[in-house]
Amino acid sequence: MAEKHVSNRRCLQSRRSRILLAVFVLIAILAVVIPPAVVVTLHKKNDMGPKSKVFVPLYVYPAPGAWTPLEDVISKHPDVNFTVVINPGSGPGPNALPDGNYTREIPKLASYENVRLLGYVATTYAKRNISLVRRDIETYAAWPTNSSNPALAVRGIFFDETPQQYDEDALAYLQELTDVVKNTPGLGPDHY
């Protein structure tokens, strides 16, 4: 009977040893796996990639309240960048400044850190007289000076009606206009 008792005791010790060994192995595995998993998870939460961006061709006349829905969306989504194209008159219009509704509303949009305003300019598929296109660019660029209001400004130009097929003359035309925009004071700085 003493032998049986000793045998049972060894069996229990052996079983206990195996259970303890399994527990220690499990703890060791968890100690190795959990910290990197936590670091990766926290990194993913903090790095959600670049900000979302929205392009808005705002070809709506700014009667009182007409741009308010857009302003509401912009203010509710500061984590989204908005590029907004304004078009006072198939370009900046015939005068040195846009009308009073535009001069009232453009600075409101420009006040948002997540908004980039672009001025609309038609190129008529690279056939419009380039001096007229330059004049439109220069008109937009002069708005802050002509109005004595630095917030009445666009930060770039949106060229519309560009050619849909490659053509060397069209490429040269658009490259020249791109250089004009880059070298024209009054079209910046940009918020983002």
BELBELCOR-V630363 format. One record per pair of residues at least 24 apart in sequence whose ideal C-beta (glycine too) atoms are under 7 Angstrom apart, sorted by the first residue. I is the first residue (numbers start at 1). J is the second residue. If there is no record, write none. Layout:
i-><I I>
j-><J J>
This chain:
i-><51 51 51 52 53 53 53 54 54 55 56 56 56 56 57 58 58 58 59 61 62 62 62 63 67 67 71 71 74 74 74 78 80 81 81 82 82 83 83 84 84 84 85 85 85 86 86 86 86 87 90 91 91 91 91 92 92 92 92 96 96 96 97 97 97 103 103 106 107 107 107 110 110 111 113 115 116 116 116 116 116 117 117 118 118 118 118 118 119 119 119 120 120 121 121 121 121 122 122 123 123 123 123 124 125 125 125 126 126 126 126 126 126 130 130 133 134 137 137 137 138 141 141 141 141 142 144 145 153 154 155 155 155 156 156 157>
j-><79 80 81 80 80 81 83 80 82 83 82 83 84 85 85 84 85 86 87 101 101 102 105 101 105 109 108 109 112 114 115 114 114 114 192 114 115 116 118 109 115 117 118 120 158 117 119 120 154 120 122 120 121 122 136 119 136 139 140 139 142 146 143 146 147 147 152 152 149 151 152 151 153 151 191 191 155 156 190 191 192 154 155 154 155 156 157 158 154 157 158 158 160 157 158 159 160 160 161 159 160 161 162 161 161 162 163 162 163 169 170 173 174 173 176 177 180 180 181 184 184 184 185 186 187 186 186 186 186 187 187 188 190 181 187 181>
